[in-house]
Amino acid sequence: MTASTSAIAVDIVLQPDATMVDHAEDANVDLLAVYPEGFPLDEKHRPHVTVLQCYVDAALLDEFERAVGAFLAAHPVSGWTLQASGFYYLPFGDLGVAGIVIEPTPELLATQGSLVELSRPYVVASADGTAFVTTAAEPEINQPTLDYVAGFAQNASGVHYNPHVTTGVAPRKHLDDLVAAPFSSFTFSPVGAALYQLGNLGTAARLLHDWSPETPGPIVLPS
């Protein structure tokens, strides 16, 4: 199948509150200490909870945004209570993309299922790297990222959904130790939802639309 060259790789996300952002930033600092070549959490890599990733036909993006916005207005996500329960990572080669695991709730799963169905008229099956945000530091989109977005609705939703907040990259040996270590569970709430264009490794790279009643503040990088 030929990949679309007129698609946008998008991510419908929950915007986490300060409690989760603080935990994610602390985890990111620890990962960067182990693997400085990883990415910092910043304005190009904002902490988020992915609900749905997909490739949207660029010509239908505005219509898609309006449809998602109408759904979220009728089904607000702010005020939910979600629980963080541990660390996990998605391996690729000798590295892994780490994240804080979130326990799925009936509301979260129902919202995701509705958004998967809502998105079908706007989605294209595959795309190339032009669908993503690239930078001088990350000029290429790797194949695992391309494949993950293409297969998200089938492979990472419903019973296969693993809600999480990505915290960075590190060698798998370190991440194995991290996953095995005790984790202090905590709760947090979404402050709203947003639509991002994706960067490499599924990062929330460019804000397309924010439906949050409370817009998240700037990421404060460690000095």
C-alpha angles and dihedrals in degrees: 000000000000114000117239116251093194100060136106120219104225138184124201103207144180112235107226124220126247092274093063094037090055092050092047093049092050090051091047092053090052092049093049090052088058097037113021091180089071124093128269122229103253141127090303094046104037119178110253145151110241115223099171135359121191145139112261123198103253091224090058098043096105091049090047091052091052093049093049091045092052091051093049092047088057094041108035118196101195112107097035115134113226129182127222109212110174150318128288137167140209109225125224117169111314091336136068138204105234130209147167110255119231123202110241116239129200090252093051094048093046091049092050093048092051092049092049090055094042092052098054098092091053102043129101120202100237144356142184132241093285088076089068139067111257130186138190088262093047107027096157135058112219123229095246089059092049091049095044093056092045092052100036099106092049102035107027107034135078111006088001095053116124106184112202147142112244112231105179147280132297141151113289093240090061092044092051088057091045094052091048094050122094114273126206105223118222139176130233140165135230114246090204142299137282144180119237136181108235130241129197116310091020096290120164094243108162128023112230100172135354120207094175118126085211113042111218114248126238120293109254110218119213114258 
